């Protein structure tokens, strides 16, 4: 049995908070710290994205280096001596947080992320209140309401901390690059990349930008109340819109689906398309059929499953007898399982007697 702390020929010896550890070459200080169970605060860092270095909260001290360095982007080197907590670092992080919070209101109660927000947790950890922000005597910025890159998402610039996660996700995950920083200085905000007149907008409405936003600056336009973290349950499932089998997590309050969250793993590794992320309202829609209906005269009347299936069987036999099996055509659905689709084509070919069968995912 191999030992857990197995060393490799290309391991580097470093010291972090007085503890000597062996770490693989090419890892960053943040990587090694997390492997060792050492917490370094971050806001802009995301495992799926390249280091952004925008929040400056992950700064650490390295012996022999004059100024603190960002742990998320600094690779380890042989003999490196790292300190992740010191009086100077804590003061620097606290001041950095205060600057971030100048344009982000600490009115957390009505926010859907209240109780599950990295920024809120950091403000609590570093004991920052609205009174502390009066030090800088800077009034909050007022932004005019403009459309985001997609009509499915609403952008709240007063909440945005300019971490850049959304832009990076649009470029690195989706590969579209539909959003960018607009303006300068205190007036900077996130906006769509302009396209020449007559061309389609770049955004594909996948929602990856919204999924990585740490402060709820990007929200669904059509969605209702999301519910607070303590009354929301999460159900991992498989998207039923096509045959890819993407995994997703449904956010459920009571008996209603209120949103979709990324689900790491699966064939999609947490990524979703427009339908997978935003197309969940049909589940609780008031017009969704909940029982079979049979047309009698000009109206549709509720029926039992036995009544409906008996009627379908009778009509199938009648049509096949009068017009032959090729009068039928079957179209199967990607929302069915592979086994159900297999049975469907066997029924169409073996029972009805026609090869007029197709599948919506192929069209």
C-alpha positions as CSV (number, residue, x, y, z in Angstrom):
1,X,0.0,0.0,0.0
2,X,1.4,3.4,-1.0
3,X,2.0,6.0,1.7
4,X,-0.4,9.0,1.5
5,X,2.4,11.6,1.5
6,X,4.4,10.0,-1.3
7,X,7.2,12.2,-2.6
8,X,8.2,12.6,-6.3
9,X,11.5,13.4,-7.8
10,X,10.2,16.8,-8.9
11,X,8.8,17.8,-5.5
12,X,10.0,21.0,-4.0
13,X,10.6,21.6,-0.4
14,X,9.0,24.8,1.0
15,X,8.0,26.2,4.4
16,X,4.5,27.5,4.9
17,X,3.6,29.0,8.3
18,X,6.6,27.4,9.9
19,X,5.7,23.9,8.5
20,X,8.0,22.2,6.0
21,X,6.1,20.5,3.2
22,X,6.9,18.8,-0.1
23,X,4.9,20.2,-3.0
24,X,4.7,19.4,-6.7
25,X,6.5,21.8,-9.0
26,X,4.2,24.0,-10.9
27,X,1.7,24.4,-8.1
28,X,0.8,27.8,-6.8
29,X,1.0,28.9,-3.2
30,X,-2.8,28.8,-2.9
31,X,-2.8,25.2,-4.2
32,X,-0.3,24.1,-1.6
33,X,-2.0,26.0,1.2
34,X,-5.4,24.3,0.5
35,X,-3.7,20.9,0.2
36,X,-2.3,21.5,3.7
37,X,-5.7,22.7,5.1
38,X,-4.5,26.3,5.4
39,X,-7.2,28.8,4.5
40,X,-6.3,31.9,2.5
41,X,-9.2,34.2,1.8
42,X,-10.2,34.7,-1.9
43,X,-13.0,36.4,-3.9
44,X,-11.9,36.5,-7.5
45,X,-10.3,33.0,-7.6
46,X,-12.3,30.2,-9.1
47,X,-11.1,26.6,-9.7
48,X,-12.3,26.6,-13.3
49,X,-10.6,29.9,-14.3
50,X,-7.1,31.1,-14.7
51,X,-6.0,33.3,-11.7
52,X,-7.4,36.8,-12.0
53,X,-5.4,38.6,-9.2
54,X,-8.1,41.3,-9.0
55,X,-9.4,41.1,-5.4
56,X,-5.9,41.1,-3.8
57,X,-7.2,39.3,-0.8
58,X,-5.0,36.2,-1.1
59,X,-1.8,38.2,-0.6
60,X,0.9,36.4,1.4
61,X,4.4,37.2,2.6
62,X,7.4,35.4,1.0
63,X,10.7,35.6,2.7
64,X,13.1,37.7,0.6
65,X,10.3,39.4,-1.4
66,X,9.8,43.0,-0.6
67,X,6.0,43.2,-1.1
68,X,3.2,40.7,-0.5
69,X,2.4,38.5,-3.5
70,X,-0.9,36.9,-4.7
71,X,-1.1,33.3,-3.6
72,X,-3.4,32.4,-6.5
73,X,-0.9,33.2,-9.2
74,X,2.5,32.8,-7.6
75,X,4.2,29.4,-8.3
76,X,6.2,27.8,-5.6
77,X,10.0,27.6,-5.8
78,X,12.5,25.5,-4.0
79,X,13.2,26.7,-0.4
80,X,10.3,29.3,-0.5
81,X,9.3,30.4,3.0
82,X,5.7,31.6,3.1
83,X,3.6,33.3,5.8
84,X,-0.2,33.4,5.2
85,X,-1.2,35.2,8.4
86,X,0.4,38.2,10.0
87,X,-0.7,41.5,11.6
88,X,0.4,43.3,8.4
89,X,-1.4,40.9,6.1
90,X,-4.7,41.0,8.1
91,X,-4.6,44.8,8.1
92,X,-4.0,44.9,4.4
93,X,-6.8,42.4,3.7
94,X,-9.2,44.4,5.9
95,X,-8.4,47.7,4.0
96,X,-8.7,45.9,0.7
97,X,-12.2,44.6,1.7
98,X,-13.2,48.1,2.7
99,X,-12.3,49.4,-0.7
100,X,-14.3,46.5,-2.3
101,X,-17.3,47.3,-0.1
102,X,-17.4,51.0,-1.0
103,X,-19.6,50.3,-3.9
104,X,-21.2,47.1,-2.7
105,X,-24.0,47.8,-0.1
106,X,-23.8,45.9,3.1
107,X,-27.6,45.6,3.0
108,X,-27.5,41.8,3.1
109,X,-30.9,40.9,4.5
110,X,-32.9,41.1,1.2
111,X,-30.2,39.5,-0.9
112,X,-30.8,35.9,-2.0
113,X,-27.2,35.0,-1.1
114,X,-27.6,36.2,2.5
115,X,-26.1,33.4,4.6
116,X,-24.2,31.9,1.7
117,X,-22.1,34.7,0.5
118,X,-18.3,34.8,0.4
119,X,-18.2,38.6,0.7
120,X,-20.6,38.7,3.6
121,X,-18.5,36.1,5.4
122,X,-15.3,38.1,4.9
123,X,-17.0,41.3,6.1
124,X,-18.0,39.4,9.2
125,X,-14.6,37.8,9.6
126,X,-12.8,41.2,9.4
127,X,-15.5,43.0,11.5
128,X,-16.4,45.5,8.8
129,X,-19.6,47.5,9.2
130,X,-21.1,50.4,7.2
131,X,-19.6,52.8,9.8
132,X,-16.1,51.6,8.9
133,X,-16.7,52.6,5.3
134,X,-17.2,56.3,6.2
135,X,-13.4,56.6,6.6
136,X,-13.1,57.2,2.8
137,X,-16.0,59.7,2.6
138,X,-16.9,58.4,-0.9
139,X,-20.6,58.4,-2.0
140,X,-21.9,55.3,-3.7
141,X,-22.0,55.5,-7.5
142,X,-25.3,55.7,-9.3
143,X,-25.5,53.7,-12.6
144,X,-28.1,54.1,-15.3
145,X,-30.0,51.0,-16.2
146,X,-28.8,49.4,-19.4
147,X,-29.3,46.0,-21.0
148,X,-26.9,43.2,-20.3
149,X,-25.5,41.0,-23.0
150,X,-28.6,38.7,-22.8
151,X,-32.2,39.6,-21.9
152,X,-32.3,36.5,-19.6
153,X,-29.8,38.1,-17.1
154,X,-30.0,41.3,-15.2
155,X,-26.8,43.1,-14.2
156,X,-26.7,45.0,-10.9
157,X,-23.7,47.3,-11.1
158,X,-24.1,48.5,-7.5
159,X,-23.4,45.0,-6.3
160,X,-20.5,44.3,-8.7
161,X,-17.0,44.0,-7.2
162,X,-15.2,44.0,-10.6
163,X,-13.6,40.6,-9.8
164,X,-13.7,39.7,-13.5
165,X,-15.0,36.2,-13.0
166,X,-17.9,36.6,-15.4
167,X,-15.6,37.9,-18.2
168,X,-13.2,35.1,-17.7
169,X,-15.9,32.5,-17.7
170,X,-17.4,33.8,-20.9
171,X,-13.9,33.6,-22.5
172,X,-12.4,30.5,-21.0
173,X,-15.5,28.2,-20.4
174,X,-17.9,29.2,-23.1
175,X,-15.3,30.5,-25.6
176,X,-17.5,33.4,-26.7
177,X,-16.0,36.6,-25.1
178,X,-19.4,38.4,-25.2
179,X,-18.8,40.7,-22.2
180,X,-16.1,43.1,-21.2
181,X,-15.3,46.0,-18.9
182,X,-16.9,49.2,-20.0
183,X,-16.0,52.7,-18.8
184,X,-13.1,53.7,-16.6
185,X,-12.3,54.5,-13.0
186,X,-15.3,54.4,-10.6
187,X,-17.7,54.3,-13.6
188,X,-16.4,50.9,-14.8
189,X,-19.0,48.2,-15.2
190,X,-19.6,45.0,-17.1
191,X,-21.2,45.4,-20.6
192,X,-21.6,43.5,-23.9
193,X,-18.9,43.5,-26.5
194,X,-20.3,45.6,-29.4
195,X,-20.9,43.9,-32.7
196,X,-21.3,45.5,-36.2
197,X,-24.8,46.5,-37.2
198,X,-26.8,43.7,-38.7
199,X,-24.8,40.9,-37.0
200,X,-26.1,38.6,-34.3
201,X,-25.1,39.4,-30.7
202,X,-22.2,37.3,-29.4
203,X,-23.9,36.1,-26.2
204,X,-25.4,32.6,-26.3
205,X,-27.3,33.0,-23.0
206,X,-25.6,30.1,-21.4
207,X,-25.5,31.8,-17.9
208,X,-21.9,30.8,-17.1
209,X,-21.2,34.4,-16.1
210,X,-24.0,34.3,-13.6
211,X,-22.9,30.9,-12.3
212,X,-19.5,32.1,-11.2
213,X,-20.5,35.6,-9.9
214,X,-19.7,35.6,-6.1
215,X,-21.9,38.5,-5.1
216,X,-25.3,38.1,-6.9
217,X,-24.5,40.9,-9.3
218,X,-26.0,38.8,-12.1
219,X,-29.5,37.5,-11.6
220,X,-32.2,35.8,-13.7
221,X,-34.7,38.2,-15.2
222,X,-37.7,35.8,-15.5
223,X,-37.2,34.0,-12.2
224,X,-39.2,34.5,-9.0
225,X,-38.0,34.6,-5.5
226,X,-35.1,32.2,-5.0
227,X,-35.5,31.5,-1.3
228,X,-32.8,31.8,1.4
229,X,-30.1,29.2,1.8
230,X,-31.6,27.7,4.9
231,X,-35.0,26.9,3.3
232,X,-33.6,25.8,-0.1
233,X,-32.9,22.1,-0.8
234,X,-30.7,21.0,-3.7
235,X,-31.5,18.0,-5.9
236,X,-28.9,16.6,-8.2
237,X,-30.4,15.3,-11.5
238,X,-29.8,15.0,-15.2
239,X,-31.1,17.6,-17.7
240,X,-33.9,16.2,-19.9
241,X,-33.7,18.6,-22.8
242,X,-31.4,16.6,-25.1
243,X,-29.4,13.4,-25.2
244,X,-26.1,14.7,-23.8
245,X,-27.0,13.8,-20.2
246,X,-25.7,16.9,-18.5
247,X,-25.8,16.9,-14.7
248,X,-27.4,19.8,-12.9
249,X,-28.6,20.7,-9.5
250,X,-32.2,21.9,-8.9
251,X,-32.7,24.5,-6.2
252,X,-36.1,23.7,-4.6
253,X,-38.1,25.7,-2.1
254,X,-41.1,23.8,-0.8
255,X,-42.4,21.9,-3.9
256,X,-41.3,24.4,-6.5
257,X,-38.1,24.6,-8.5
258,X,-36.7,28.1,-8.2
259,X,-33.4,27.9,-10.0
260,X,-30.6,25.7,-11.4
261,X,-27.1,25.5,-9.9
262,X,-24.0,24.1,-11.5
263,X,-23.3,20.4,-10.6
264,X,-19.6,19.6,-10.8
265,X,-18.8,16.4,-12.6
266,X,-20.7,14.5,-15.3
267,X,-20.2,14.9,-19.0
268,X,-20.7,18.7,-18.8
269,X,-18.4,19.3,-15.7
270,X,-20.9,21.9,-14.4
271,X,-21.4,23.7,-17.7
272,X,-24.9,24.2,-19.0
273,X,-26.7,25.6,-22.1
274,X,-29.5,28.1,-22.1
275,X,-32.2,25.4,-21.8
276,X,-30.5,23.5,-19.0
277,X,-29.9,26.6,-16.9
278,X,-33.1,28.7,-17.6
279,X,-35.7,26.2,-19.0
280,X,-37.1,24.8,-15.7
281,X,-40.3,26.8,-15.4
282,X,-42.3,24.2,-17.3
283,X,-42.1,21.8,-14.2
284,X,-44.4,24.0,-12.1
285,X,-46.2,25.8,-15.0
286,X,-50.0,26.2,-14.5
287,X,-50.7,24.8,-18.0
288,X,-48.7,21.6,-17.5
289,X,-50.7,18.5,-18.1
290,X,-51.0,16.3,-15.0
291,X,-53.4,13.7,-16.3
292,X,-54.6,12.3,-19.7
293,X,-57.2,14.3,-21.6
294,X,-59.6,12.8,-24.2
295,X,-61.4,15.0,-26.8
296,X,-65.1,14.5,-26.6
297,X,-66.9,16.8,-29.0
298,X,-65.3,20.2,-28.9
299,X,-63.8,19.9,-25.4
300,X,-61.0,18.0,-23.7
301,X,-62.1,16.0,-20.7
302,X,-60.0,14.3,-18.0
303,X,-59.6,10.6,-18.2
304,X,-57.7,7.8,-16.5
305,X,-54.6,6.2,-18.0
306,X,-56.5,3.0,-18.8
307,X,-59.1,5.0,-20.7
308,X,-56.5,6.9,-22.7
309,X,-54.4,3.9,-23.5
310,X,-57.4,1.9,-24.6
311,X,-58.5,4.7,-26.9
312,X,-55.0,5.0,-28.5
313,X,-54.7,1.2,-29.0
314,X,-58.2,1.2,-30.7
315,X,-57.3,4.0,-33.1
316,X,-53.9,2.5,-33.9
317,X,-55.5,-0.8,-34.9
318,X,-58.2,1.1,-36.9
319,X,-55.7,3.2,-38.8
320,X,-53.3,0.3,-39.5
321,X,-56.2,-1.8,-40.9
322,X,-57.5,1.0,-43.1
323,X,-54.3,2.6,-44.3
324,X,-51.4,0.3,-43.7
325,X,-48.5,0.5,-41.3
326,X,-46.7,3.2,-43.3
327,X,-49.5,5.6,-42.4
328,X,-47.7,5.9,-39.0
329,X,-44.5,7.8,-38.2
330,X,-42.9,7.9,-34.8
331,X,-40.8,10.7,-33.3
332,X,-39.0,9.9,-30.1
333,X,-37.8,12.3,-27.5
334,X,-34.4,13.1,-25.9
335,X,-36.2,13.4,-22.6
336,X,-36.7,9.7,-22.5
337,X,-34.0,7.3,-21.4
338,X,-32.0,5.2,-23.8
339,X,-34.0,2.1,-22.8
340,X,-37.3,3.9,-23.4
341,X,-36.1,5.1,-26.8
342,X,-35.1,1.5,-27.7
343,X,-38.5,0.2,-26.7
344,X,-40.1,2.9,-28.8
345,X,-38.3,2.0,-32.0
346,X,-39.0,-1.7,-31.4
347,X,-42.7,-1.0,-30.9
348,X,-42.7,1.2,-34.1
349,X,-40.9,-1.4,-36.2
350,X,-42.1,-4.7,-34.6
351,X,-45.7,-3.9,-33.6
352,X,-46.8,-1.2,-36.0
353,X,-44.6,-2.5,-38.8
354,X,-43.0,0.6,-40.2
355,X,-39.5,2.0,-40.3
356,X,-40.9,5.6,-40.2
357,X,-39.2,6.4,-36.8
358,X,-36.8,9.2,-35.9
359,X,-35.4,11.0,-32.9
360,X,-35.6,14.7,-32.1
361,X,-31.9,14.9,-31.1
362,X,-30.9,13.9,-34.7
363,X,-33.0,16.6,-36.4
